Amino acid sequence: MKIRNLLAVIIGIIVSVIIIIIGEALTHILNPLPEGFDMKDTEALKTYVSNAPISLHLIILCNYALACFVGGLIASSIAIDKKMNQAMSLGGIFMGVGMFSLISLHPVWVVICSVFIFLPFAYLGGRMSIKISKNKK
């Protein structure tokens, strides 16, 4: 494996994580936690998330979609060859980590919807990168 291809995935992951962190911060601004809420109480957190408005879950899903799209775009843009493999590797990593996070806290419908987010949006980002690079030639 070429070092640049590995770096492409790593840089894509870093950018995606930054997008997710910013999105999570915005989510907390739009839907603040109740006064005195203890984030260390996992049962209270599960109850809060399961009773959260649908808009909160949709914002989170959109945030993951954006992160995977941009990450796939970046990973594919930086890679030397097998560009789509780099984008899909990023999507697979986020699928694994994201599913673990989502299953532990979110309602089933969010988990099911997320299956159609991580890999497909990383794929779309990879395709967009390939299309852009072909147009430049």
C-alpha positions, 0 to 999 in steps of 0.5 A: 500500500502506498503511503500517500493512499494511507495518508489520504484516508487518515486526512479524510478521517481527521477532516470528517471528525472535525466536521462531526465535532462542529456538527455536534456542537451546533446540535447542542446549541440548537437542542441544549441539554436540560439544566443540571443534566449529568452526562455521566449518567448513561441511563439518563442520557439514553432516556434523553436521546430516545425522547429527543425530537426527530429534528435532533436525530435528523441533524445528527444523520445529516452531520454524518452524511456531510462528514462522510461525503467530505471525507470521501471526497478528500480521501479520493482526491489525495489518493494516488490510485484506487481512489474509490477504495480510499473513499470506501475505506473511510466510509467503512471505518465511520460505519463501524464506529458510528454504528457502535455509537448509534446502537448504544444510544439512538432509536432503531430508526436512526440506526437503520437510516444510518446504514444508508448514510456512511458508505453511500455518502463516502461513495458519493464523495469519492465519485465527485472527486473522480469526476472533478479530476477527470474534468481538470484533464 
